Amino acid sequence: MTGLPKFLMIAGAVLLILGFLMAFTKLGRLPGDIIIKKENSTFYFPVVTSIIASIVLSLIFYIIGRFR
């Protein structure tokens, strides 16, 4: 179980960095993200943001896997 704390620390750091990126950049408001606003409700589906996040995470995990 020595690898679990290290994994949790790295996962937390990655989530913290992604949180800052989402808060201070236009990463969550890209063209292609679906926003439907009605009278008293809003539906938001980040299609393009999800694709970009998936590509970035895939590259990160690929690079980490190459160094193991």
PDB file of N, H, CA, C and O in Angstrom:
ATOM      1  N   MET A   1       0.817  -1.210   0.000  1.00  0.00           N
ATOM      2  CA  MET A   1       0.000   0.000   0.000  1.00  0.00           C
ATOM      3  C   MET A   1       0.856   1.267   0.000  1.00  0.00           C
ATOM      4  O   MET A   1       0.356   2.347   0.313  1.00  0.00           O
ATOM      5  N   THR A   2       2.124   1.150  -0.343  1.00  0.00           N
ATOM      6  H   THR A   2       2.531   0.273  -0.598  1.00  0.00           H
ATOM      7  CA  THR A   2       2.965   2.343  -0.353  1.00  0.00           C
ATOM      8  C   THR A   2       2.695   3.228  -1.564  1.00  0.00           C
ATOM      9  O   THR A   2       3.000   4.420  -1.522  1.00  0.00           O
ATOM     10  N   GLY A   3       2.141   2.689  -2.629  1.00  0.00           N
ATOM     11  H   GLY A   3       1.894   1.721  -2.663  1.00  0.00           H
ATOM     12  CA  GLY A   3       1.882   3.476  -3.826  1.00  0.00           C
ATOM     13  C   GLY A   3       0.596   4.277  -3.762  1.00  0.00           C
ATOM     14  O   GLY A   3       0.456   5.271  -4.474  1.00  0.00           O
ATOM     15  N   LEU A   4      -0.353   3.865  -2.920  1.00  0.00           N
ATOM     16  H   LEU A   4      -0.239   3.058  -2.341  1.00  0.00           H
ATOM     17  CA  LEU A   4      -1.650   4.544  -2.863  1.00  0.00           C
ATOM     18  C   LEU A   4      -1.542   5.988  -2.373  1.00  0.00           C
ATOM     19  O   LEU A   4      -2.125   6.867  -3.008  1.00  0.00           O
ATOM     20  N   PRO A   5      -0.828   6.286  -1.279  1.00  0.00           N
ATOM     21  CA  PRO A   5      -0.725   7.693  -0.860  1.00  0.00           C
ATOM     22  C   PRO A   5      -0.069   8.581  -1.915  1.00  0.00           C
ATOM     23  O   PRO A   5      -0.477   9.726  -2.108  1.00  0.00           O
ATOM     24  N   LYS A   6       0.937   8.058  -2.589  1.00  0.00           N
ATOM     25  H   LYS A   6       1.268   7.128  -2.432  1.00  0.00           H
ATOM     26  CA  LYS A   6       1.602   8.829  -3.641  1.00  0.00           C
ATOM     27  C   LYS A   6       0.638   9.104  -4.794  1.00  0.00           C
ATOM     28  O   LYS A   6       0.601  10.211  -5.332  1.00  0.00           O
ATOM     29  N   PHE A   7      -0.140   8.091  -5.168  1.00  0.00           N
ATOM     30  H   PHE A   7      -0.110   7.192  -4.731  1.00  0.00           H
ATOM     31  CA  PHE A   7      -1.127   8.263  -6.236  1.00  0.00           C
ATOM     32  C   PHE A   7      -2.174   9.305  -5.849  1.00  0.00           C
ATOM     33  O   PHE A   7      -2.545  10.145  -6.668  1.00  0.00           O
ATOM     34  N   LEU A   8      -2.651   9.254  -4.606  1.00  0.00           N
ATOM     35  H   LEU A   8      -2.349   8.571  -3.940  1.00  0.00           H
ATOM     36  CA  LEU A   8      -3.660  10.212  -4.157  1.00  0.00           C
ATOM     37  C   LEU A   8      -3.109  11.638  -4.132  1.00  0.00           C
ATOM     38  O   LEU A   8      -3.828  12.584  -4.454  1.00  0.00           O
ATOM     39  N   MET A   9      -1.851  11.798  -3.756  1.00  0.00           N
ATOM     40  H   MET A   9      -1.266  11.029  -3.494  1.00  0.00           H
ATOM     41  CA  MET A   9      -1.235  13.129  -3.759  1.00  0.00           C
ATOM     42  C   MET A   9      -1.118  13.669  -5.192  1.00  0.00           C
ATOM     43  O   MET A   9      -1.400  14.841  -5.438  1.00  0.00           O
ATOM     44  N   ILE A  10      -0.708  12.826  -6.119  1.00  0.00           N
ATOM     45  H   ILE A  10      -0.478  11.874  -5.919  1.00  0.00           H
ATOM     46  CA  ILE A  10      -0.573  13.254  -7.514  1.00  0.00           C
ATOM     47  C   ILE A  10      -1.944  13.566  -8.109  1.00  0.00           C
ATOM     48  O   ILE A  10      -2.105  14.560  -8.817  1.00  0.00           O
ATOM     49  N   ALA A  11      -2.931  12.716  -7.823  1.00  0.00           N
ATOM     50  H   ALA A  11      -2.800  11.909  -7.248  1.00  0.00           H
ATOM     51  CA  ALA A  11      -4.286  12.956  -8.339  1.00  0.00           C
ATOM     52  C   ALA A  11      -4.848  14.258  -7.776  1.00  0.00           C
ATOM     53  O   ALA A  11      -5.500  15.012  -8.498  1.00  0.00           O
ATOM     54  N   GLY A  12      -4.606  14.528  -6.505  1.00  0.00           N
ATOM     55  H   GLY A  12      -4.077  13.915  -5.918  1.00  0.00           H
ATOM     56  CA  GLY A  12      -5.064  15.778  -5.895  1.00  0.00           C
ATOM     57  C   GLY A  12      -4.398  16.989  -6.522  1.00  0.00           C
ATOM     58  O   GLY A  12      -5.052  18.006  -6.755  1.00  0.00           O
ATOM     59  N   ALA A  13      -3.102  16.892  -6.798  1.00  0.00           N
ATOM     60  H   ALA A  13      -2.571  16.067  -6.609  1.00  0.00           H
ATOM     61  CA  ALA A  13      -2.385  18.004  -7.425  1.00  0.00           C
ATOM     62  C   ALA A  13      -2.908  18.260  -8.838  1.00  0.00           C
ATOM     63  O   ALA A  13      -3.066  19.410  -9.247  1.00  0.00           O
ATOM     64  N   VAL A  14      -3.173  17.194  -9.575  1.00  0.00           N
ATOM     65  H   VAL A  14      -3.045  16.260  -9.243  1.00  0.00           H
ATOM     66  CA  VAL A  14      -3.711  17.346 -10.933  1.00  0.00           C
ATOM     67  C   VAL A  14      -5.094  17.993 -10.888  1.00  0.00           C
ATOM     68  O   VAL A  14      -5.388  18.877 -11.693  1.00  0.00           O
ATOM     69  N   LEU A  15      -5.935  17.566  -9.966  1.00  0.00           N
ATOM     70  H   LEU A  15      -5.696  16.848  -9.312  1.00  0.00           H
ATOM     71  CA  LEU A  15      -7.266  18.168  -9.844  1.00  0.00           C
ATOM     72  C   LEU A  15      -7.185  19.631  -9.421  1.00  0.00           C
ATOM     73  O   LEU A  15      -7.982  20.451  -9.877  1.00  0.00           O
ATOM     74  N   LEU A  16      -6.237  19.964  -8.559  1.00  0.00           N
ATOM     75  H   LEU A  16      -5.589  19.298  -8.189  1.00  0.00           H
ATOM     76  CA  LEU A  16      -6.050  21.351  -8.144  1.00  0.00           C
ATOM     77  C   LEU A  16      -5.632  22.220  -9.326  1.00  0.00           C
ATOM     78  O   LEU A  16      -6.152  23.321  -9.505  1.00  0.00           O
ATOM     79  N   ILE A  17      -4.706  21.732 -10.121  1.00  0.00           N
ATOM     80  H   ILE A  17      -4.284  20.838  -9.976  1.00  0.00           H
ATOM     81  CA  ILE A  17      -4.252  22.478 -11.297  1.00  0.00           C
ATOM     82  C   ILE A  17      -5.390  22.639 -12.303  1.00  0.00           C
ATOM     83  O   ILE A  17      -5.569  23.718 -12.868  1.00  0.00           O
ATOM     84  N   LEU A  18      -6.154  21.578 -12.528  1.00  0.00           N
ATOM     85  H   LEU A  18      -6.008  20.701 -12.069  1.00  0.00           H
ATOM     86  CA  LEU A  18      -7.298  21.678 -13.443  1.00  0.00           C
ATOM     87  C   LEU A  18      -8.345  22.656 -12.924  1.00  0.00           C
ATOM     88  O   LEU A  18      -8.962  23.379 -13.707  1.00  0.00           O
ATOM     89  N   GLY A  19      -8.548  22.683 -11.618  1.00  0.00           N
ATOM     90  H   GLY A  19      -8.047  22.096 -10.982  1.00  0.00           H
ATOM     91  CA  GLY A  19      -9.489  23.631 -11.024  1.00  0.00           C
ATOM     92  C   GLY A  19      -9.067  25.070 -11.256  1.00  0.00           C
ATOM     93  O   GLY A  19      -9.893  25.914 -11.602  1.00  0.00           O
ATOM     94  N   PHE A  20      -7.776  25.355 -11.067  1.00  0.00           N
ATOM     95  H   PHE A  20      -7.105  24.668 -10.786  1.00  0.00           H
ATOM     96  CA  PHE A  20      -7.285  26.702 -11.335  1.00  0.00           C
ATOM     97  C   PHE A  20      -7.409  27.053 -12.810  1.00  0.00           C
ATOM     98  O   PHE A  20      -7.771  28.180 -13.148  1.00  0.00           O
ATOM     99  N   LEU A  21      -7.115  26.111 -13.684  1.00  0.00           N
ATOM    100  H   LEU A  21      -6.820  25.196 -13.410  1.00  0.00           H
ATOM    101  CA  LEU A  21      -7.251  26.375 -15.117  1.00  0.00           C
ATOM    102  C   LEU A  21      -8.702  26.664 -15.491  1.00  0.00           C
ATOM    103  O   LEU A  21      -8.974  27.563 -16.287  1.00  0.00           O
ATOM    104  N   MET A  22      -9.626  25.908 -14.920  1.00  0.00           N
ATOM    105  H   MET A  22      -9.405  25.178 -14.273  1.00  0.00           H
ATOM    106  CA  MET A  22     -11.048  26.121 -15.226  1.00  0.00           C
ATOM    107  C   MET A  22     -11.528  27.465 -14.681  1.00  0.00           C
ATOM    108  O   MET A  22     -12.378  28.110 -15.295  1.00  0.00           O
ATOM    109  N   ALA A  23     -10.995  27.896 -13.535  1.00  0.00           N
ATOM    110  H   ALA A  23     -10.305  27.372 -13.035  1.00  0.00           H
ATOM    111  CA  ALA A  23     -11.452  29.133 -12.911  1.00  0.00           C
ATOM    112  C   ALA A  23     -10.886  30.376 -13.598  1.00  0.00           C
ATOM    113  O   ALA A  23     -11.581  31.385 -13.715  1.00  0.00           O
ATOM    114  N   PHE A  24      -9.643  30.316 -14.050  1.00  0.00           N
ATOM    115  H   PHE A  24      -9.078  29.497 -13.955  1.00  0.00           H
ATOM    116  CA  PHE A  24      -8.982  31.523 -14.526  1.00  0.00           C
ATOM    117  C   PHE A  24      -8.765  31.570 -16.035  1.00  0.00           C
ATOM    118  O   PHE A  24      -8.191  32.537 -16.537  1.00  0.00           O
ATOM    119  N   THR A  25      -9.202  30.568 -16.758  1.00  0.00           N
ATOM    120  H   THR A  25      -9.668  29.783 -16.351  1.00  0.00           H
ATOM    121  CA  THR A  25      -9.098  30.604 -18.215  1.00  0.00           C
ATOM    122  C   THR A  25     -10.481  30.384 -18.812  1.00  0.00           C
ATOM    123  O   THR A  25     -11.454  30.185 -18.085  1.00  0.00           O
ATOM    124  N   LYS A  26     -10.562  30.418 -20.102  1.00  0.00           N
ATOM    125  H   LYS A  26      -9.771  30.580 -20.693  1.00  0.00           H
ATOM    126  CA  LYS A  26     -11.836  30.176 -20.776  1.00  0.00           C
ATOM    127  C   LYS A  26     -11.981  28.715 -21.163  1.00  0.00           C
ATOM    128  O   LYS A  26     -12.652  28.391 -22.143  1.00  0.00           O
ATOM    129  N   LEU A  27     -11.345  27.823 -20.388  1.00  0.00           N
ATOM    130  H   LEU A  27     -10.800  28.086 -19.592  1.00  0.00           H
ATOM    131  CA  LEU A  27     -11.372  26.407 -20.722  1.00  0.00           C
ATOM    132  C   LEU A  27     -12.788  25.838 -20.668  1.00  0.00           C
ATOM    133  O   LEU A  27     -13.105  24.943 -21.451  1.00  0.00           O
ATOM    134  N   GLY A  28     -13.630  26.314 -19.794  1.00  0.00           N
ATOM    135  H   GLY A  28     -13.373  27.042 -19.158  1.00  0.00           H
ATOM    136  CA  GLY A  28     -14.984  25.801 -19.681  1.00  0.00           C
ATOM    137  C   GLY A  28     -15.990  26.491 -20.580  1.00  0.00           C
ATOM    138  O   GLY A  28     -17.165  26.124 -20.583  1.00  0.00           O
ATOM    139  N   ARG A  29     -15.554  27.484 -21.344  1.00  0.00           N
ATOM    140  H   ARG A  29     -14.599  27.782 -21.341  1.00  0.00           H
ATOM    141  CA  ARG A  29     -16.463  28.246 -22.203  1.00  0.00           C
ATOM    142  C   ARG A  29     -15.943  28.284 -23.635  1.00  0.00           C
ATOM    143  O   ARG A  29     -15.846  29.349 -24.244  1.00  0.00           O
ATOM    144  N   LEU A  30     -15.617  27.133 -24.155  1.00  0.00           N
ATOM    145  H   LEU A  30     -15.695  26.268 -23.660  1.00  0.00           H
ATOM    146  CA  LEU A  30     -15.088  27.047 -25.514  1.00  0.00           C
ATOM    147  C   LEU A  30     -16.221  26.966 -26.532  1.00  0.00           C
ATOM    148  O   LEU A  30     -17.325  26.536 -26.197  1.00  0.00           O
ATOM    149  N   PRO A  31     -15.957  27.378 -27.779  1.00  0.00           N
ATOM    150  CA  PRO A  31     -16.958  27.176 -28.820  1.00  0.00           C
ATOM    151  C   PRO A  31     -17.201  25.682 -29.007  1.00  0.00           C
ATOM    152  O   PRO A  31     -16.249  24.906 -29.097  1.00  0.00           O
ATOM    153  N   GLY A  32     -18.425  25.286 -29.064  1.00  0.00           N
ATOM    154  H   GLY A  32     -19.198  25.916 -28.991  1.00  0.00           H
ATOM    155  CA  GLY A  32     -18.766  23.871 -29.165  1.00  0.00           C
ATOM    156  C   GLY A  32     -19.358  23.328 -27.882  1.00  0.00           C
ATOM    157  O   GLY A  32     -19.967  22.258 -27.892  1.00  0.00           O
ATOM    158  N   ASP A  33     -19.192  24.046 -26.768  1.00  0.00           N
ATOM    159  H   ASP A  33     -18.698  24.915 -26.760  1.00  0.00           H
ATOM    160  CA  ASP A  33     -19.849  23.660 -25.523  1.00  0.00           C
ATOM    161  C   ASP A  33     -21.321  24.067 -25.611  1.00  0.00           C
ATOM    162  O   ASP A  33     -21.640  25.164 -26.070  1.00  0.00           O
ATOM    163  N   ILE A  34     -22.196  23.197 -25.179  1.00  0.00           N
ATOM    164  H   ILE A  34     -21.937  22.306 -24.807  1.00  0.00           H
ATOM    165  CA  ILE A  34     -23.635  23.417 -25.320  1.00  0.00           C
ATOM    166  C   ILE A  34     -24.178  24.080 -24.059  1.00  0.00           C
ATOM    167  O   ILE A  34     -24.010  23.561 -22.955  1.00  0.00           O
ATOM    168  N   ILE A  35     -24.830  25.229 -24.226  1.00  0.00           N
ATOM    169  H   ILE A  35     -24.967  25.651 -25.123  1.00  0.00           H
ATOM    170  CA  ILE A  35     -25.475  25.934 -23.122  1.00  0.00           C
ATOM    171  C   ILE A  35     -26.910  26.222 -23.539  1.00  0.00           C
ATOM    172  O   ILE A  35     -27.149  26.901 -24.537  1.00  0.00           O
ATOM    173  N   ILE A  36     -27.859  25.706 -22.772  1.00  0.00           N
ATOM    174  H   ILE A  36     -27.664  25.154 -21.961  1.00  0.00           H
ATOM    175  CA  ILE A  36     -29.278  25.946 -23.035  1.00  0.00           C
ATOM    176  C   ILE A  36     -29.843  26.680 -21.827  1.00  0.00           C
ATOM    177  O   ILE A  36     -29.854  26.149 -20.716  1.00  0.00           O
ATOM    178  N   LYS A  37     -30.318  27.917 -22.053  1.00  0.00           N
ATOM    179  H   LYS A  37     -30.309  28.348 -22.955  1.00  0.00           H
ATOM    180  CA  LYS A  37     -30.874  28.717 -20.966  1.00  0.00           C
ATOM    181  C   LYS A  37     -32.377  28.846 -21.172  1.00  0.00           C
ATOM    182  O   LYS A  37     -32.836  29.307 -22.216  1.00  0.00           O
ATOM    183  N   LYS A  38     -33.124  28.437 -20.176  1.00  0.00           N
ATOM    184  H   LYS A  38     -32.751  28.063 -19.327  1.00  0.00           H
ATOM    185  CA  LYS A  38     -34.578  28.607 -20.178  1.00  0.00           C
ATOM    186  C   LYS A  38     -34.930  29.676 -19.150  1.00  0.00           C
ATOM    187  O   LYS A  38     -34.047  30.396 -18.682  1.00  0.00           O
ATOM    188  N   GLU A  39     -36.207  29.789 -18.793  1.00  0.00           N
ATOM    189  H   GLU A  39     -36.924  29.205 -19.172  1.00  0.00           H
ATOM    190  CA  GLU A  39     -36.647  30.838 -17.878  1.00  0.00           C
ATOM    191  C   GLU A  39     -35.929  30.771 -16.529  1.00  0.00           C
ATOM    192  O   GLU A  39     -35.318  31.752 -16.107  1.00  0.00           O
ATOM    193  N   ASN A  40     -35.996  29.633 -15.855  1.00  0.00           N
ATOM    194  H   ASN A  40     -36.492  28.835 -16.198  1.00  0.00           H
ATOM    195  CA  ASN A  40     -35.360  29.528 -14.546  1.00  0.00           C
ATOM    196  C   ASN A  40     -34.464  28.301 -14.438  1.00  0.00           C
ATOM    197  O   ASN A  40     -34.313  27.739 -13.353  1.00  0.00           O
ATOM    198  N   SER A  41     -33.876  27.885 -15.538  1.00  0.00           N
ATOM    199  H   SER A  41     -33.999  28.342 -16.419  1.00  0.00           H
ATOM    200  CA  SER A  41     -32.932  26.769 -15.490  1.00  0.00           C
ATOM    201  C   SER A  41     -31.901  26.929 -16.603  1.00  0.00           C
ATOM    202  O   SER A  41     -32.161  27.538 -17.641  1.00  0.00           O
ATOM    203  N   THR A  42     -30.735  26.368 -16.354  1.00  0.00           N
ATOM    204  H   THR A  42     -30.524  25.873 -15.511  1.00  0.00           H
ATOM    205  CA  THR A  42     -29.650  26.400 -17.330  1.00  0.00           C
ATOM    206  C   THR A  42     -29.056  25.014 -17.437  1.00  0.00           C
ATOM    207  O   THR A  42     -28.757  24.382 -16.424  1.00  0.00           O
ATOM    208  N   PHE A  43     -28.881  24.530 -18.672  1.00  0.00           N
ATOM    209  H   PHE A  43     -29.124  25.043 -19.495  1.00  0.00           H
ATOM    210  CA  PHE A  43     -28.245  23.238 -18.919  1.00  0.00           C
ATOM    211  C   PHE A  43     -26.934  23.506 -19.627  1.00  0.00           C
ATOM    212  O   PHE A  43     -26.901  24.181 -20.656  1.00  0.00           O
ATOM    213  N   TYR A  44     -25.849  22.973 -19.072  1.00  0.00           N
ATOM    214  H   TYR A  44     -25.876  22.425 -18.237  1.00  0.00           H
ATOM    215  CA  TYR A  44     -24.515  23.185 -19.620  1.00  0.00           C
ATOM    216  C   TYR A  44     -23.870  21.840 -19.865  1.00  0.00           C
ATOM    217  O   TYR A  44     -23.745  21.033 -18.944  1.00  0.00           O
ATOM    218  N   PHE A  45     -23.451  21.585 -21.116  1.00  0.00           N
ATOM    219  H   PHE A  45     -23.552  22.240 -21.864  1.00  0.00           H
ATOM    220  CA  PHE A  45     -22.781  20.335 -21.466  1.00  0.00           C
ATOM    221  C   PHE A  45     -21.485  20.672 -22.196  1.00  0.00           C
ATOM    222  O   PHE A  45     -21.522  21.061 -23.364  1.00  0.00           O
ATOM    223  N   PRO A  46     -20.331  20.529 -21.526  1.00  0.00           N
ATOM    224  CA  PRO A  46     -19.048  20.942 -22.111  1.00  0.00           C
ATOM    225  C   PRO A  46     -18.461  19.898 -23.057  1.00  0.00           C
ATOM    226  O   PRO A  46     -17.576  19.139 -22.663  1.00  0.00           O
ATOM    227  N   VAL A  47     -18.935  19.851 -24.282  1.00  0.00           N
ATOM    228  H   VAL A  47     -19.654  20.467 -24.602  1.00  0.00           H
ATOM    229  CA  VAL A  47     -18.498  18.843 -25.253  1.00  0.00           C
ATOM    230  C   VAL A  47     -17.021  19.027 -25.607  1.00  0.00           C
ATOM    231  O   VAL A  47     -16.225  18.105 -25.431  1.00  0.00           O
ATOM    232  N   VAL A  48     -16.655  20.192 -26.098  1.00  0.00           N
ATOM    233  H   VAL A  48     -17.302  20.941 -26.241  1.00  0.00           H
ATOM    234  CA  VAL A  48     -15.289  20.443 -26.549  1.00  0.00           C
ATOM    235  C   VAL A  48     -14.322  20.446 -25.369  1.00  0.00           C
ATOM    236  O   VAL A  48     -13.205  19.942 -25.486  1.00  0.00           O
ATOM    237  N   THR A  49     -14.735  21.004 -24.242  1.00  0.00           N
ATOM    238  H   THR A  49     -15.642  21.413 -24.147  1.00  0.00           H
ATOM    239  CA  THR A  49     -13.888  21.000 -23.050  1.00  0.00           C
ATOM    240  C   THR A  49     -13.598  19.575 -22.602  1.00  0.00           C
ATOM    241  O   THR A  49     -12.477  19.275 -22.192  1.00  0.00           O
ATOM    242  N   SER A  50     -14.583  18.698 -22.673  1.00  0.00           N
ATOM    243  H   SER A  50     -15.494  18.942 -23.007  1.00  0.00           H
ATOM    244  CA  SER A  50     -14.374  17.300 -22.294  1.00  0.00           C
ATOM    245  C   SER A  50     -13.407  16.603 -23.243  1.00  0.00           C
ATOM    246  O   SER A  50     -12.578  15.806 -22.806  1.00  0.00           O
ATOM    247  N   ILE A  51     -13.504  16.895 -24.531  1.00  0.00           N
ATOM    248  H   ILE A  51     -14.178  17.543 -24.886  1.00  0.00           H
ATOM    249  CA  ILE A  51     -12.596  16.286 -25.504  1.00  0.00           C
ATOM    250  C   ILE A  51     -11.165  16.751 -25.257  1.00  0.00           C
ATOM    251  O   ILE A  51     -10.238  15.941 -25.278  1.00  0.00           O
ATOM    252  N   ILE A  52     -10.978  18.042 -25.023  1.00  0.00           N
ATOM    253  H   ILE A  52     -11.731  18.700 -25.005  1.00  0.00           H
ATOM    254  CA  ILE A  52      -9.635  18.564 -24.765  1.00  0.00           C
ATOM    255  C   ILE A  52      -9.075  18.000 -23.468  1.00  0.00           C
ATOM    256  O   ILE A  52      -7.902  17.630 -23.414  1.00  0.00           O
ATOM    257  N   ALA A  53      -9.895  17.928 -22.418  1.00  0.00           N
ATOM    258  H   ALA A  53     -10.848  18.228 -22.462  1.00  0.00           H
ATOM    259  CA  ALA A  53      -9.436  17.358 -21.148  1.00  0.00           C
ATOM    260  C   ALA A  53      -9.047  15.896 -21.324  1.00  0.00           C
ATOM    261  O   ALA A  53      -8.064  15.442 -20.737  1.00  0.00           O
ATOM    262  N   SER A  54      -9.802  15.161 -22.119  1.00  0.00           N
ATOM    263  H   SER A  54     -10.600  15.530 -22.595  1.00  0.00           H
ATOM    264  CA  SER A  54      -9.489  13.758 -22.371  1.00  0.00           C
ATOM    265  C   SER A  54      -8.161  13.603 -23.102  1.00  0.00           C
ATOM    266  O   SER A  54      -7.364  12.729 -22.762  1.00  0.00           O
ATOM    267  N   ILE A  55      -7.922  14.435 -24.093  1.00  0.00           N
ATOM    268  H   ILE A  55      -8.570  15.145 -24.369  1.00  0.00           H
ATOM    269  CA  ILE A  55      -6.662  14.370 -24.838  1.00  0.00           C
ATOM    270  C   ILE A  55      -5.481  14.713 -23.935  1.00  0.00           C
ATOM    271  O   ILE A  55      -4.460  14.026 -23.959  1.00  0.00           O
ATOM    272  N   VAL A  56      -5.618  15.769 -23.140  1.00  0.00           N
ATOM    273  H   VAL A  56      -6.448  16.327 -23.121  1.00  0.00           H
ATOM    274  CA  VAL A  56      -4.527  16.178 -22.247  1.00  0.00           C
ATOM    275  C   VAL A  56      -4.239  15.098 -21.218  1.00  0.00           C
ATOM    276  O   VAL A  56      -3.078  14.766 -20.983  1.00  0.00           O
ATOM    277  N   LEU A  57      -5.277  14.544 -20.602  1.00  0.00           N
ATOM    278  H   LEU A  57      -6.220  14.813 -20.793  1.00  0.00           H
ATOM    279  CA  LEU A  57      -5.069  13.489 -19.606  1.00  0.00           C
ATOM    280  C   LEU A  57      -4.476  12.237 -20.237  1.00  0.00           C
ATOM    281  O   LEU A  57      -3.638  11.576 -19.624  1.00  0.00           O
ATOM    282  N   SER A  58      -4.896  11.905 -21.446  1.00  0.00           N
ATOM    283  H   SER A  58      -5.577  12.442 -21.944  1.00  0.00           H
ATOM    284  CA  SER A  58      -4.315  10.750 -22.136  1.00  0.00           C
ATOM    285  C   SER A  58      -2.827  10.955 -22.386  1.00  0.00           C
ATOM    286  O   SER A  58      -2.032  10.033 -22.202  1.00  0.00           O
ATOM    287  N   LEU A  59      -2.451  12.149 -22.802  1.00  0.00           N
ATOM    288  H   LEU A  59      -3.096  12.898 -22.952  1.00  0.00           H
ATOM    289  CA  LEU A  59      -1.033  12.441 -23.015  1.00  0.00           C
ATOM    290  C   LEU A  59      -0.238  12.377 -21.715  1.00  0.00           C
ATOM    291  O   LEU A  59       0.873  11.847 -21.691  1.00  0.00           O
ATOM    292  N   ILE A  60      -0.801  12.912 -20.638  1.00  0.00           N
ATOM    293  H   ILE A  60      -1.704  13.342 -20.657  1.00  0.00           H
ATOM    294  CA  ILE A  60      -0.119  12.874 -19.338  1.00  0.00           C
ATOM    295  C   ILE A  60       0.091  11.440 -18.890  1.00  0.00           C
ATOM    296  O   ILE A  60       1.191  11.081 -18.470  1.00  0.00           O
ATOM    297  N   PHE A  61      -0.940  10.617 -18.970  1.00  0.00           N
ATOM    298  H   PHE A  61      -1.833  10.909 -19.311  1.00  0.00           H
ATOM    299  CA  PHE A  61      -0.810   9.227 -18.532  1.00  0.00           C
ATOM    300  C   PHE A  61       0.112   8.432 -19.455  1.00  0.00           C
ATOM    301  O   PHE A  61       0.793   7.514 -18.998  1.00  0.00           O
ATOM    302  N   TYR A  62       0.144   8.767 -20.737  1.00  0.00           N
ATOM    303  H   TYR A  62      -0.409   9.513 -21.108  1.00  0.00           H
ATOM    304  CA  TYR A  62       1.061   8.106 -21.664  1.00  0.00           C
ATOM    305  C   TYR A  62       2.511   8.430 -21.301  1.00  0.00           C
ATOM    306  O   TYR A  62       3.370   7.549 -21.282  1.00  0.00           O
ATOM    307  N   ILE A  63       2.765   9.701 -21.014  1.00  0.00           N
ATOM    308  H   ILE A  63       2.066  10.416 -21.029  1.00  0.00           H
ATOM    309  CA  ILE A  63       4.125  10.111 -20.645  1.00  0.00           C
ATOM    310  C   ILE A  63       4.540   9.485 -19.319  1.00  0.00           C
ATOM    311  O   ILE A  63       5.676   9.030 -19.182  1.00  0.00           O
ATOM    312  N   ILE A  64       3.643   9.457 -18.345  1.00  0.00           N
ATOM    313  H   ILE A  64       2.721   9.827 -18.456  1.00  0.00           H
ATOM    314  CA  ILE A  64       3.950   8.820 -17.058  1.00  0.00           C
ATOM    315  C   ILE A  64       4.224   7.336 -17.258  1.00  0.00           C
ATOM    316  O   ILE A  64       5.138   6.790 -16.641  1.00  0.00           O
ATOM    317  N   GLY A  65       3.452   6.683 -18.103  1.00  0.00           N
ATOM    318  H   GLY A  65       2.709   7.127 -18.604  1.00  0.00           H
ATOM    319  CA  GLY A  65       3.643   5.261 -18.372  1.00  0.00           C
ATOM    320  C   GLY A  65       4.963   4.954 -19.065  1.00  0.00           C
ATOM    321  O   GLY A  65       5.535   3.884 -18.860  1.00  0.00           O
ATOM    322  N   ARG A  66       5.451   5.880 -19.880  1.00  0.00           N
ATOM    323  H   ARG A  66       4.986   6.750 -20.046  1.00  0.00           H
ATOM    324  CA  ARG A  66       6.718   5.666 -20.576  1.00  0.00           C
ATOM    325  C   ARG A  66       7.906   5.714 -19.617  1.00  0.00           C
ATOM    326  O   ARG A  66       8.925   5.071 -19.872  1.00  0.00           O
ATOM    327  N   PHE A  67       7.791   6.467 -18.513  1.00  0.00           N
ATOM    328  H   PHE A  67       6.964   6.989 -18.306  1.00  0.00           H
ATOM    329  CA  PHE A  67       8.896   6.603 -17.566  1.00  0.00           C
ATOM    330  C   PHE A  67       8.897   5.534 -16.487  1.00  0.00           C
ATOM    331  O   PHE A  67       9.826   5.495 -15.681  1.00  0.00           O
ATOM    332  N   ARG A  68       7.915   4.684 -16.440  1.00  0.00           N
ATOM    333  H   ARG A  68       7.160   4.716 -17.095  1.00  0.00           H
ATOM    334  CA  ARG A  68       7.880   3.622 -15.426  1.00  0.00           C
ATOM    335  C   ARG A  68       8.721   2.484 -15.823  1.00  0.00           C
ATOM    336  O   ARG A  68       8.812   1.499 -15.090  1.00  0.00           O
TER     337      ARG A  68
END
